[in-house]
Amino acid sequence: KHIIFECRCKVTDTIGGVQFFAGLSALDTSIFAAGENSTDDHVGFEANATTQAATAGRLDLVHEDGGTRTSQSTAHTLVEDTYVILGFFIDGISRIVPLVNGVAGTAVTPSATWTPTEMAASFVCQEEGGSVDPIVSLDWYYCIQIR
């Protein structure tokens, strides 16, 4: 199956220390736990203060299937209070192509044993253990699966 996901969003108040995710994820009431994305199945853009502490607001395209992660570093770096269009195209089970402001990046190749599970549009914007309060503004999003 082919899947297209896209959203327009921005983060305000602070970029440093933000934990951010925009994409598709298995249903979970706590996508981030102990500073990292804890869902076993997800595809999307992530800024994770724990693993990306040296580069505040860096977004990686991440894919995780049953605990096996593939990621593309530096798909985009968030700019305070500036909208960005984040998207990806899943080409069957062979590749995931990131799109940032309509420009395609380097594709991520899922593991050969990828068996996609049910996932839902998911958004997280929270702070990693401090006193700041990042806020995400989501203008729109869509997800299309082509049969």
PEMO-V951625 format. One record per residue. N is the residue number from 1. SS is DSSP state (alpha for helix, beta for strand, coil for the rest). NEAR is the number of other ideal C-beta (glycine too) atoms within 12 Angstrom. D_CENTER is the distance of its C-alpha to the mean C-alpha in whole Angstrom. Layout:
N|SS|NEAR|D_CENTER, N|SS|NEAR|D_CENTER
This chain:
1|coil|16|20, 2|beta|20|18, 3|beta|29|15, 4|beta|23|14, 5|beta|35|11, 6|beta|31|11, 7|beta|33|11, 8|beta|23|13, 9|beta|37|12, 10|beta|27|13, 11|beta|40|14, 12|beta|23|17, 13|coil|21|20, 14|coil|27|18, 15|coil|33|15, 16|coil|26|17, 17|coil|29|16, 18|beta|41|13, 19|beta|41|10, 20|beta|46|7, 21|beta|38|4, 22|beta|48|4, 23|beta|44|5, 24|beta|41|8, 25|beta|36|9, 26|coil|27|13, 27|coil|17|15, 28|coil|23|15, 29|coil|12|16, 30|coil|19|15, 31|coil|36|11, 32|beta|31|12, 33|beta|18|15, 34|coil|15|17, 35|coil|24|15, 36|beta|26|12, 37|beta|40|10, 38|coil|25|13, 39|coil|33|12, 40|coil|22|14, 41|beta|32|12, 42|beta|45|8, 43|beta|46|6, 44|beta|46|3, 45|beta|50|2, 46|beta|47|4, 47|beta|49|7, 48|coil|36|10, 49|coil|32|13, 50|coil|21|15, 51|coil|22|14, 52|coil|31|14, 53|coil|20|17, 54|coil|14|18, 55|coil|21|16, 56|coil|26|15, 57|coil|35|12, 58|beta|29|11, 59|beta|39|7, 60|beta|39|7, 61|beta|43|6, 62|beta|39|6, 63|beta|41|8, 64|beta|36|11, 65|beta|30|14, 66|coil|18|16, 67|coil|17|16, 68|beta|18|16, 69|beta|27|13, 70|beta|26|12, 71|beta|31|10, 72|beta|31|11, 73|beta|24|12, 74|beta|22|12, 75|beta|37|10, 76|beta|34|11, 77|beta|25|12, 78|coil|38|12, 79|coil|19|16, 80|coil|21|17, 81|coil|18|18, 82|coil|18|17, 83|coil|22|15, 84|beta|35|13, 85|beta|26|12, 86|beta|41|9, 87|beta|38|9, 88|beta|42|10, 89|beta|28|13, 90|beta|35|14, 91|beta|19|17, 92|coil|18|19, 93|coil|21|18, 94|coil|17|19, 95|beta|26|16, 96|beta|41|12, 97|beta|30|13, 98|beta|40|10, 99|beta|29|12, 100|beta|31|12, 101|coil|21|15, 102|coil|14|16, 103|beta|15|16, 104|beta|20|15, 105|coil|27|14, 106|coil|21|15, 107|coil|21|14, 108|beta|33|13, 109|coil|21|16, 110|coil|32|15, 111|coil|21|18, 112|coil|11|21, 113|coil|12|21, 114|coil|24|18, 115|coil|14|19, 116|coil|27|16, 117|coil|19|17, 118|coil|13|16, 119|coil|28|13, 120|beta|21|13, 121|beta|27|10, 122|beta|33|9, 123|beta|33|8, 124|beta|35|9, 125|beta|34|11, 126|beta|29|13, 127|beta|27|16, 128|coil|30|16, 129|coil|15|20, 130|coil|16|22, 131|coil|11|23, 132|coil|22|21, 133|coil|16|19, 134|coil|31|16, 135|beta|21|16, 136|beta|34|13, 137|beta|22|15, 138|beta|25|14, 139|beta|17|16, 140|beta|18|15, 141|beta|26|13, 142|beta|18|14, 143|beta|28|14, 144|beta|18|17, 145|beta|18|18, 146|beta|12|21, 147|coil|7|24
